[in-house]
Amino acid sequence: MGEQVSPDSANATHADKATKAVKPNRASKPVGAAGTGKPARPAGKASGTRKAAGAGKAAGTTGRASGTTGKAKAGTSRGTGGAKGDEATPKKTVKPWKPESRLAMVRRARRINRELAEVYPYAHPELDFRNPFELLVATVLSAQTTDLRVNQTTPALFARYPTPEDMAAAAPEELEEIIRPTGFFRAKSRSLLGLSAALRDEFDGRVPGRLEDLVRLPGVGRKTANVVLGNAFGVPGITVDTHFGRLVRRWKWTEQEDPEKVEAEICEIFPKSEWTMLSHRVVFHGRRICHSRKPACGACPIAPLCPAYGEGETDPEKAKKLLKYEMGGYPGQRLAPPPDYPGRPAAPLGTGDE
């Protein structure tokens, strides 16, 4: 991270600009006594009309009378009364994003992390698990499906195969049938059988706590390994899933597409102690507010810091309708969420509520 580039003092920060952009439009104050809070002038005084040369201010205006001195700004339409702001304020648009120094980006990124920590103090892995083996299996199953679907599937799976030894001895067709709801069940079945056999034969039936060991297991890449390390062993790691990658590119923390390159660049921005929780917060935000196709920009708590503000719905009321899970008053993805989770648990598979 070591670069010490001073922010460009000639440019205002984008956070300040975006803050202005997301403030709701205010209709301009009406002219006259009712608009300014001043007492009405006595009858006979000019009210919103042109005065004779040398006369004082027109009644009911907040500044110079318009249309009398020829000082009206070019291109500004004035009505009778001529007070500044007589017409409705046009809807503000976000100005184009301007490049920032690396130091400015790092500061903005760390501020986003701090604000997300306040929004999601309960952020956690959204897969149900009771031990490292269950988390490893659930993470493998989560590819190309939702955590909710995995959580609805794993209770039956772990009841049937609670240990690596049990799963390694499973009949492929039986395992496939149980995990069928998660999709790609044949490929996932091969991965589960392979990693279970490797745990049994090479690691005495235990999930290893080192990255280099985990990525040797069938079906386990860096993303899965970092999930297991961060949440089952307390070893910090960045989890680059589709939500994480999408948001860090929207926030211009990186331009990389390859998950390993994304991981490397984000690791340089944040201290190691933040990696695991940063991953949870970003994924939470991507699932609840900053959606792929239609982000809820008007309901986003970090909109002033976002270079992509305006890609989604900016109207606050319409944006609220796009919120998901507990942010929108709906169940979460876990059947057994942590005690401090503010939403409702998800429904088990087969109840008709999933």
N, C-alpha and C positions, 0 to 999 in steps of 0.2 A: 504494500500500500504506500509506502515511503515517500511518494511524490508530494512536495509541499508547494503547490501552486496557489497563489493568492487568487481569490475570486475576482472577476472583472468588475471593478467598482463602477464602471460606466454603465453597466446594465443593472436594472432592478432585478431582484430575485424573482424566479418564476412563482415561488410560493406566494409572494405578495400579489402578483398579477392574478393568480388563480383564485386567491381569497376574494378579490373583488369580483371575479367572474362568477363565483357561485352564490354571491349574495342575491337574495330575491330582488326582482325589479320593484322599485318604488315609484308609484305615480307621483309626479311633481306636485308640490303644494299648490293649492288653488290660491289665486291672487285675492287681494282684498282683506278685510278684517278677519273673515273666517279662516283664511289660509295662513295668516301670519300670527294670529293671536293678539294683534293690536286692536285697540278700540276703533270703531268706525269713526271716520272723520265727519265733521258737521256737514249738513246739507249745503249744497252750493259749491263745495270744493270739487275740483276735477277728480273723477274716479276712473282711471284707466283710459283717459282721453288725453290728447295732446294739449299741453299748456302753452301759453304765450311765451315768447322768447324771454329768458331770464327768470322765469317762474321757478318755484321749488320743485320738489319731487312729486310725482303723481301719486295720488292716494292709492293705497293697497298694493304698491309695488315694494319689492324688497331691495331694490338697487336703483340704478339710473332708469329713468323712463325710456322705453325703447321706442324708436321711430320718431324721436323728436330731435336728436342731435346728429343723426346719421352715423352713429357709432355702432350700430348693430353689426354683429359679425357676419362676414360673407357666408352665404349659404344657410343662414339660420332664419327659419320662418317664424315671424312674430304675429300674434293675433291681437285683437283689441285688448287693451290693458298692457300689452307689451312686456310683461314681467318675464325675467329670465326663468326658463323652466316651465313656461306656460303649457307647452305641449308635453305629451306623455313621454317619459324616458324610454328610448328605444332599448330593446333587449340586448344585453351585453353578450359579446362572444369572446371566447378565449383566444388570446393572441397566439400567433405561432410560437412554438417552442424554440428557444434560443439555446445554442450550445452553452454548457457550463464547464468549469474546470473540474478536474477529478476531485479536488478537495471539496468543492461545493456539492458534487454528487454524493460523496461519502457522507457528508454532514446531513444531506437531505435523506439519504437512505437510513441512516441511524435514527433520524427523527421519526421516519415512518415506522420503524420497528418499535420505538418507544410508544407511539400513539396506538399502534395495533395491540401492544401489550395492555393498554388501558381498555380497549374495546373488547378484547378476548382474553381476560385474565384466566379463564378456564380452558384455554386451548390445550388440546391433548390429541394423541393418536386416535383416530376414529374407527379402529378395528378392535373388536372385543378379543381379549386374550388373558390368560392366567399365568403363563410362563413363556420363556423364550421360544420353545418349540411351537406353541400355538401362534405366537406372533409371526414367526418365520413362515409357517404354513399359510396363515391368513394373508400375509403380504404377497406371497406368490400367487394366491388366488385372486388378489385384488386387481391384477393386470386386466385391462380392457373391461372393467365392470366397476360398480360402485362399492364403497365400503359397506353400505347398507345391505346389499345383496350378499356380500361375503358373510356379514354378521348373522344373516338369516340362515345361512347354509352351514356354518361351522359347528353349531351345537350338535347336530346329528353326526357330523364328521368326527369330532373329538370324543363323542360318546362311544363311537365304534372303534376308533383308532387313537387312543390317548397318548401313546408314546411313539418314538421313531421306530422301535422294534415292531410294534403292532402295525404301523403303516407300511413299513418295508415288506411285511408279509401279506399285505392285502391283495386280493384278486383284482386285477386291473379293471375288469368290467363292473365290479361292485363299487370300487372307488370312483370310477367315472360317473356312475349313476347318482351318487351322493352329491358330487360337486357340479353336476350338469347345470344347475341354475346360474353358475358364475360364468358360463360361456367358455369356449375353447377347452372343453373339459378333457379331451384326449391328450392334448399337449400338456395341460396342467397336471393331469394324472401321471404322466411320464416324469415330470419334474418332481412331484411329491414322492413317487416311488424311489427315484434316484437319490434325492437329497436325504430321504429317510434311511436308505441303505448306507449312504456315506456316513451319516451320523452314527449309525450302529457300528459300522466296521472301522471307521477311522477316528472317531471321537468318543467312543464308549457310550454312545446314545445321548450325548450332550451337545447342545448348540455351542459352538466356539464363540469366544468374545473378541476375536480379532478380525479385522476387515479382510486381510489376506487369506484367512481360512474360510470365511463365509463365501467369498466370491468364487471359491473352487467348487462349491456345491452346485449340482444341476439346477438350473432355473433361477439362480441367485446372482443378481448384478449389484452394482454399487448402490443403487437406490434402495433395493431391498435390504442390503447389508447395513446401510446407514439407519434405516428404520429400526432394525433389530438392535443395533449397537446403541443408538440414542435412547430407546425406550425400554429395553430389557436389561442393558448393562450400564447405562449412564455414560456412555462414551459419546462425546459431541460429534455431530455429523449433519451435513446439509442434505436434505432429501429433495431431489429434483424430480418431481412428478409433472404432469401436464399443467396443473394449476400453478405450481411454483414457477416453472419456466415461462409461462404466459405472462404472469404478473411482473416478474423481474425485468422482462423485456419491455413491458408497458411503462414501467417506472424508469427505464433507461439506466438500470444498474449494469446491464450487459446487452450486447447484441448477438451473443453466441446462441446457436441452436442446439449444438451437441450437449447433452446433459452433463458429461464429464467436464467440458470446458465451462459450462455455466457454473457448476459446483466450484471449480477452481477460482473463478473470478469473484463469486460471492463470498467465498471463504476469505479473500483478501480484504473485503470491506468491513467485516464484522469480527469482533473477538471470538475466539473459539468457544467461550462459555455461552455464547448466544446462539450457536448454530442450530441446536436441536429445537429450541423454542421458537426461533425465527421461522424454521420450516413449518411448524404447526400453525403459527399466526398467519403466515402468507397463504397456506392452503385453506385455512378457515375463511380468510377474506375472499379468496377466489371462489369458494363454494357458496358463500352466503351473499356477497355483494358484487364483487368484480367478476361477473360471469363472462364466459367466452364470447357469446354472440350479442348479448345486450346487457352491458354493465349498468348497475343502478347508480350512476354518477351523482344524481341529485340527492341520494341518501348516503353517500360515502363520507365517512368521517375524515379521510385523508385527502379529499378532493383538492384542497389548496396546494398539496405537495405533488400532485400527479400530472405528469406531462401529457397523459392521454385523456385528461378530463374532457368530456364532450363526445367521446366515442359512443357513449350509451345515453340513456334517458336522463336528462338534466332536471326535468320538472320534479320537485320534491314529492308531490303526491303520487305521481305516476311511478316514480322510482321506488317508493315504498311497496308498491304492489309486486315488485320484482324480487324482493328479499326472500331468502330461503331459510329453511330450518328454523332455529329458535329466533333468528332476527325477524322472521316473518310470522312467528307464532306457531310454527309447525314442529313435528317431532324431529329429532336428530337422526344420526345414522347408526347409533349404537343401541343395542338391546339393553345393555347394562352400562350406562354412562357413569362417569365419576360423580361423587356426591355433590360437588359444587357446580355441576353442569346445570344451566338455567332452563334448558328445554325439556321436552318430554321424550321418553325412550321410544325407539322405533318399535314397530310391530313385528312379531315373529313371522317367519315364512308360512304361508298358507292361511293366514287369518283374513285375507281380503283387504287389509289396510296398507299393505306395503306399496 
